[in-house]
């Protein structure tokens, strides 16, 4: 199930590319935190004209036509901040992907000569997964490092969002773990938003919307009419499971809801219930540990489902080891997203991403992920916005690019997204998606994620928008 960000309809989008509102990430990741506490040679896709010789340190403030045009911008350098919850209580890999993807992009950019003679200097900060840590990172990067903008953030608690917005610092391409990107101006999540974003309330007067294209897609693709949803006996888990159930029922599914004790989950009982019900699809509101244990129980009981549907955060190489003890369940894993499959090198932009990751972060070959690809896309988005300004780079110019009516797709890496405010949805909306399935036989027998749609821009459905209050 795709959990990332509320993705909202925009009248400016082409009919087959409109982006719906969606269930946000926070429930799944806030759940993970709550559970942890309870337990004590590549380039970019800019035109070649954007890459010129780097400015010399001895140059005057306006040498080469590059003025010191804004905070964090000198004739030869642009300072960009990245905040990540690397050492969060839920583990170092949960949030790390976007940071590495963005770092690879900017390093490739610098190796090509930078942007209009300026090198991008990254200033990174680990907020430790806490609100206090996030506020500290934000203040350090804005008040001390004087960064021009933020890129591809992925944090558990974006407590510093109000300060970033108050200082009018563009934050581009961040993962909408919470609701900040649907509330504050100057914040631009990777999936876009049609909410007012005036700083007063989340979404439309405190209401967001989820859409049902994932359920519609699986119903049509697999002929599924029944599904099971598994949750912990914990508030965040139960709340998210309820939203999944509502979405499934809106698409006409018969739904079996199963709750397990967090401390002592009886997944064998869940497997027996799924078998008795004949559930064709399996969704959950659990962490990776719970998912792996559930899959083991299914394999041990000989229970097969048409699809074990996971989310974009788990669309990664780690399933190779996380599900090693349950190969049958692993081969039923499906993931959906609003970005290309990070393994599908038929697309030049994906090939560039993978080449750069191999060059700059060869030790992460076994930890590539959809989020890393989206981190790269966020860096691409900010860079294209900065490129539009030419030599006179300013925050106001960047925000003009971000707020334009024309949707942006990061050179085809993501579904077209924009930030044009729209009224709340009142009826069905055209929503598109990408989908992949894990197959052990893929990738020369090593296993991998195999794209399951001809194109994410044409795999679209007119689906309802279900309101909820986060």
Order of alpha helices (4+ residues) and beta strands (2+ residues): alpha-beta-beta-alpha-beta-alpha-beta-alpha-beta-beta-beta-alpha-beta-alpha-beta-alpha-beta-alpha-beta-alpha-alpha-beta-alpha-alpha-alpha-beta-beta-beta-beta-beta
